[in-house]
């Protein structure tokens, strides 16, 4: 799969769908890779031009030493879209990817035509919480965080199913430096003022069993953007596109059709 050489960093990315189709970018959460979106892909229109990528420190992208700043992660994504010649995208960001989306939409409005903030917030948890998680990860690897992370990510029913095993493997298999770098970026970010300046079609998506970014936190962030919409997926956690991909796709495609983005 291709690597984009952006000078400071090389990012691994994947395109699906025809050239000339609606450009839709999917940006992952911390400790995951572009395959995080695999369950959703079969439910999306085949004529969309979908870009997925691994951020720095994850999967096949370069692993830079931590810590990372949110500014770096925003610049990486900006440079990738410029490198690929993408403009006026629908940008779907989940968790850390949603924070990147907020920063990029303010910095480069030409790149983003509409924003989907999934299971994310203008500020996620506290610096103390992230520093404690980082301490545990340095001492015991990502395995030390796996049980608590999966409890926040998924509903009890999904955690009891065999399907959860692949998501545990993805999390514990993530490069430690990449996780630590991304965690530092989240810990240092407060986008309340930044996001309140946005003026573009925006959709927030939340899962009612999300232990990382509960629905009220997602709604609080989305409400910063005038005219923004909000959708709640019941029976799903922090990765609702995994637990309920068909419903997630319906919400996403409905938003795009409503705003005439195709």
C-alpha positions in Angstrom: 0.0 0.0 0.0 1.3 3.5 -0.8 3.3 5.8 1.5 3.1 9.5 1.1 6.5 11.2 1.7 5.6 14.5 3.3 9.1 15.4 4.2 8.9 15.3 7.9 7.0 12.1 8.0 5.7 9.3 5.7 2.1 8.4 6.1 0.5 5.2 4.9 -2.9 5.6 3.1 -5.5 3.8 1.1 -8.0 4.9 -1.5 -11.1 3.1 -2.5 -13.8 4.2 -5.0 -13.5 5.9 -8.3 -11.5 9.0 -9.1 -13.9 11.9 -9.4 -16.2 10.5 -6.7 -17.2 12.4 -3.6 -14.0 12.7 -1.5 -14.6 11.4 2.0 -11.8 11.2 4.5 -11.9 8.9 7.5 -9.5 9.6 10.4 -9.0 7.0 13.2 -8.9 7.0 16.9 -5.9 6.6 19.1 -4.4 3.1 19.1 -6.1 2.0 15.9 -5.2 2.0 12.2 -7.1 2.6 9.0 -8.6 -0.9 9.2 -10.7 0.5 12.1 -13.2 1.5 9.4 -13.3 -2.0 7.7 -16.8 -2.9 9.1 -18.3 0.3 7.7 -16.9 0.1 4.2 -19.4 -2.4 2.7 -22.3 -0.2 3.7 -21.1 3.0 2.0 -21.9 4.1 -1.6 -19.4 2.6 -4.1 -19.1 5.9 -5.9 -17.5 7.7 -3.0 -13.7 8.4 -3.3 -12.7 7.2 0.2 -9.4 8.0 1.8 -8.2 6.3 4.9 -4.8 6.8 6.5 -2.6 5.8 9.5 -1.5 8.8 11.5 2.2 9.2 12.6 3.2 6.5 15.0 0.6 4.0 13.9 0.6 0.9 11.7 2.6 1.4 8.5 3.2 5.1 8.9 6.5 6.4 10.3 7.0 6.2 14.0 8.3 9.5 15.3 9.4 9.7 18.9 6.8 11.1 21.3 5.4 13.4 22.4 3.3 14.7 19.5 1.3 17.9 19.5 -2.1 18.3 18.0 -0.6 20.9 15.7 1.7 18.2 14.3 -1.2 15.8 13.7 -3.2 18.5 12.0 -0.2 19.5 9.8 0.3 15.8 8.9 -3.3 15.5 7.6 -3.1 18.9 5.9 0.1 17.8 4.1 -1.4 14.5 3.1 -4.5 16.1 1.5 -2.3 18.6 -0.3 0.0 15.8 -1.5 -3.0 13.9 -2.8 -4.7 16.9 -4.3 -7.9 16.6 -2.3 -10.2 19.6 -1.7 -13.7 20.1 -0.4 -13.8 16.8 1.4 -16.3 15.4 3.8 -14.1 14.7 6.8 -15.2 12.0 9.2 -13.0 12.0 12.4 -13.5 9.7 15.3 -12.1 10.4 18.8 -8.5 11.7 18.2 -9.4 11.8 14.5 -12.3 14.1 15.4 -10.0 16.5 17.2 -7.7 16.6 14.2 -10.8 17.3 12.1 -11.7 20.3 14.3 -8.2 21.8 14.0 -7.9 21.2 10.3 -11.4 22.7 9.5 -10.4 25.9 11.2 -6.9 26.1 9.7 -7.8 25.0 6.1 -11.5 25.5 5.3 -10.7 24.9 1.6 -9.9 21.2 2.5 -13.1 20.4 4.3 -16.6 21.0 2.9 -18.5 19.2 5.7 -17.5 17.8 9.1 -18.6 14.6 10.9 -17.4 14.6 14.5 -17.9 11.0 15.7 -17.4 10.1 19.4 -15.1 13.0 20.0 -15.0 16.3 21.8 -13.2 19.7 21.9 -11.4 18.4 25.0 -11.2 14.7 25.9 -10.6 13.7 29.6 -8.0 15.7 31.6 -4.2 16.0 31.4 -3.9 14.1 34.7 -5.9 11.2 33.3 -3.8 11.0 30.2 -0.6 11.2 32.2 -1.7 8.3 34.4 -2.6 6.2 31.3 0.8 7.0 29.8 2.6 6.0 33.1 0.8 2.7 33.0 1.6 2.1 29.4 5.3 2.8 29.9 5.4 0.4 32.8 3.3 -2.5 31.3 2.8 -1.8 27.6 -0.5 -1.2 26.0 -1.7 -4.5 27.4 -1.9 -2.7 30.8 -4.5 -0.4 29.3 -6.4 -2.9 27.2 -9.2 -4.0 29.5 -10.1 -0.5 30.6 -9.9 0.8 27.0 -12.2 -1.9 25.6 -14.6 -1.3 28.4 -14.9 2.3 27.3 -14.9 1.4 23.6 -17.7 -1.2 23.4 -21.0 -2.1 24.9 -21.1 -5.1 27.4 -22.8 -7.2 24.8 -20.1 -6.7 22.2 -17.3 -7.2 24.8 -18.8 -10.6 25.5 -18.7 -11.7 21.9 -15.8 -13.3 20.0 -15.6 -10.3 17.7 -13.9 -8.2 20.4 -10.7 -10.2 20.1 -9.6 -8.5 16.9 -10.0 -5.0 18.5 -8.0 -6.0 21.5 -5.3 -7.3 19.1 -5.3 -4.0 17.2 -5.0 -1.9 20.4 -2.2 -3.9 22.1 -0.4 -4.3 18.7 -0.2 -0.5 18.2 3.4 1.0 18.6 3.8 2.2 22.1 5.6 5.4 21.0 2.7 6.2 18.6 0.1 5.7 21.4 2.2 7.8 23.8 2.6 10.5 21.2 -1.1 10.6 20.4 -2.1 10.6 24.0 0.2 13.6 24.6 -1.5 15.5 21.8 -5.0 14.8 23.2 -3.9 15.8 26.7 -2.6 19.2 25.5 -5.7 20.1 23.4 -8.7 22.3 24.2 -10.6 23.2 21.1 -13.7 24.9 22.6 -12.9 28.4 21.3 -11.5 27.0 18.0 -14.5 24.8 17.3 -16.9 27.6 18.1 -15.5 29.6 15.2 -16.5 26.9 12.6 -19.3 27.6 10.1 -19.8 24.6 7.9 -22.2 21.6 7.8 -21.4 19.5 10.9 -22.8 16.3 12.2 -22.0 14.8 15.6 -22.4 11.1 16.2 -22.3 9.4 19.6 -22.9 6.0 21.1 -25.1 5.8 24.2 -22.6 3.3 25.8 -19.5 5.3 25.0 -17.2 5.5 28.1 -14.6 7.7 26.4 -16.7 10.5 25.0 -20.2 10.1 26.4 -23.1 11.5 24.4 -23.5 14.7 26.4 -19.8 15.5 25.8 -20.2 15.0 22.0 -23.4 17.1 22.0 -21.7 19.9 23.9 -18.9 20.0 21.3 -21.3 19.8 18.3 -23.5 22.5 19.8 -20.5 24.9 19.5 -21.1 25.0 15.7 -24.3 26.9 14.6 -26.7 24.7 12.8 -24.9 21.5 13.6 -26.8 18.2 13.9 -26.5 15.3 16.3 -27.3 11.6 16.1 -27.3 9.0 18.9 -26.7 5.3 18.2 -28.2 3.2 21.0 -26.5 0.1 22.1 -23.1 1.1 20.9 -20.0 2.4 22.5 -17.0 4.5 21.4 -16.8 2.7 18.0 -20.4 2.7 16.9 -19.5 2.0 13.3 -18.1 -1.4 14.5 -21.1 -2.4 16.6 -23.7 -1.0 14.2 -22.2 -0.3 10.8 -25.4 -0.3 8.9 -27.0 2.3 11.2 -23.8 4.4 11.1 -23.8 4.4 7.3 -27.4 5.4 7.2 -26.7 8.4 9.4 -23.7 9.4 7.4 -25.2 9.1 4.0 -28.4 10.8 5.2 -26.3 13.8 6.3 -24.5 14.0 3.0 -27.7 13.7 1.0 -29.5 16.3 3.1 -26.8 18.9 2.5 -26.5 18.1 -1.2 -22.8 17.3 -0.9 -22.8 14.7 -3.7 
